[in-house]
Amino acid sequence: AGPGNWHENIEILFVTKGSGTIINNEEHLRVMAGDIVVINSNCLHAISSVEDMHYYCLIVDRTFCTANYFDTNGIYFESPIKDAEISTLMHELAGEFACRETNSYHVQLIRANVLRIMAVLCRKYSRCGQVKRSESHLLSCVKQAIGYVHSESHRDLSLDDMASLV
């Protein structure tokens, strides 16, 4: 497995080719072309055992979400998802992003596409009020350590610093 990642943003992975395993908190999700995996806010995640897997990764900033009335701390998505509409929107978003130097109003179209993706995800696949937050002590410690490294990235950190924190 690659190194774990954790942040407060929603992350959407759309597998376009191949297969692999995505670790989402402590759950191992076997994915293949056409699958959409939503990494919920504050979930530790990594991509593992990739078999020629290609994917789009969209990280939707929490500030963008809250400004557009998506409370990412109060929404939970089950994964993986197969959805033709979201697949089409992800392809359109990737195309718009790839041509951003030559297309006028690309920022507005990218934002509109991200809003549509979030709205469709929330309408069809969100579990408001059923936010899954139980996690192991080890997972909690890993998140705490990652948060500490991010907040203290401006200085050298020692292993002793990390051990005393966790």
C-alpha positions in Angstrom: 0.0 0.0 0.0 1.1 3.5 -0.7 1.4 6.0 2.2 -1.9 6.9 3.8 -3.5 10.2 3.3 -6.0 12.1 5.4 -7.8 15.4 5.1 -11.1 17.1 5.8 -12.0 17.3 2.1 -14.2 15.0 0.1 -12.2 13.0 -2.4 -13.8 11.4 -5.4 -11.9 8.7 -7.3 -13.2 7.5 -10.7 -11.5 4.4 -12.0 -11.2 4.7 -15.8 -9.1 1.6 -16.5 -7.8 -1.5 -14.8 -8.5 -2.5 -11.2 -7.0 -2.2 -7.7 -7.7 -1.8 -4.1 -8.5 1.4 -2.3 -8.2 1.4 1.5 -10.8 3.7 3.0 -10.3 3.9 6.8 -9.9 0.2 7.6 -12.1 -1.1 4.7 -10.4 -2.6 1.6 -12.5 -1.8 -1.5 -11.8 -3.8 -4.6 -12.5 -1.5 -7.6 -12.5 -1.7 -11.4 -13.1 0.5 -14.4 -16.4 2.4 -14.0 -16.3 2.4 -10.2 -16.5 5.7 -8.2 -15.2 5.8 -4.7 -16.0 8.7 -2.4 -13.5 9.2 0.4 -15.5 10.8 3.2 -14.2 13.8 5.1 -11.6 12.9 7.7 -11.1 9.3 6.4 -7.6 7.8 6.2 -7.1 6.4 2.7 -4.6 4.9 0.4 -4.4 3.2 -3.0 -3.0 -0.4 -3.0 -2.3 -3.3 -5.3 -2.9 -1.4 -8.6 -3.3 -3.6 -11.7 -2.8 -1.1 -14.5 -5.3 1.1 -12.8 -5.9 4.6 -14.1 -8.3 7.0 -12.4 -9.4 10.6 -12.0 -9.0 12.1 -8.6 -11.2 15.1 -7.6 -10.5 16.6 -4.2 -13.4 19.0 -3.3 -12.2 21.5 -0.8 -14.3 21.7 2.4 -14.6 25.5 2.1 -16.0 25.2 -1.5 -18.5 22.6 -0.1 -19.7 24.7 2.8 -20.0 27.8 0.7 -22.3 25.8 -1.6 -24.3 24.3 1.3 -22.7 20.8 1.4 -21.8 20.0 5.0 -19.1 17.4 4.4 -18.9 16.6 8.2 -22.5 15.6 8.2 -22.6 13.6 5.0 -21.5 10.0 4.6 -21.2 8.1 1.3 -21.0 4.4 0.8 -18.5 3.2 -1.8 -18.0 2.0 -4.5 -20.7 3.5 -6.7 -21.5 2.9 -10.3 -23.4 5.8 -11.8 -23.5 6.8 -15.5 -24.4 10.4 -14.8 -21.5 10.9 -12.4 -19.1 9.0 -14.8 -20.1 11.4 -17.6 -19.6 14.4 -15.4 -16.2 13.2 -14.3 -15.1 12.7 -18.0 -16.5 16.2 -18.9 -14.6 17.7 -15.9 -11.4 16.1 -17.0 -11.8 17.3 -20.5 -12.5 20.8 -19.4 -9.5 20.8 -17.1 -7.3 19.4 -19.9 -8.3 22.2 -22.2 -8.3 25.0 -19.7 -5.5 27.0 -21.5 -7.6 27.3 -24.7 -11.2 27.4 -23.4 -12.7 30.6 -22.1 -14.7 30.4 -18.9 -13.1 27.2 -17.9 -13.1 28.1 -14.2 -16.8 28.7 -14.2 -17.5 25.4 -16.1 -15.2 23.4 -13.8 -16.9 24.9 -10.7 -20.4 24.1 -12.2 -19.4 20.6 -13.0 -18.0 20.0 -9.5 -21.3 21.4 -8.1 -23.3 19.0 -10.3 -21.2 16.0 -9.2 -21.6 16.9 -5.5 -25.4 17.5 -6.0 -25.9 14.1 -7.7 -23.8 12.3 -5.1 -25.7 13.9 -2.3 -29.1 13.4 -3.8 -28.5 9.7 -4.7 -25.9 8.4 -2.4 -25.5 10.4 0.8 -26.5 9.1 4.2 -27.2 12.3 6.2 -27.4 11.7 9.9 -25.8 8.2 9.6 -22.2 9.4 9.6 -20.0 6.4 10.3 -17.4 7.7 12.8 -16.3 4.6 14.8 -12.7 3.9 14.2 -10.0 1.9 15.9 -7.5 3.4 18.4 -4.7 2.8 15.9 -6.5 4.7 13.1 -7.2 7.6 15.5 -3.5 7.7 16.4 -2.4 7.7 12.7 -4.8 10.6 12.0 -3.5 12.5 14.9 0.1 12.0 13.8 -0.7 13.1 10.2 -2.4 16.2 11.5 0.6 17.1 13.7 3.0 16.7 10.8 0.8 19.0 8.7 0.5 21.6 11.4 4.3 21.5 12.2 5.6 21.2 8.6 7.5 24.4 9.0 10.0 22.8 11.4 12.1 19.7 11.7 10.3 17.0 13.6 11.8 14.1 15.5 10.6 10.6 16.1 10.5 11.5 19.9 8.2 14.4 19.1 5.8 12.1 17.3 6.0 9.3 19.9 5.2 11.7 22.7 2.2 13.2 20.9 0.7 9.8 20.0 
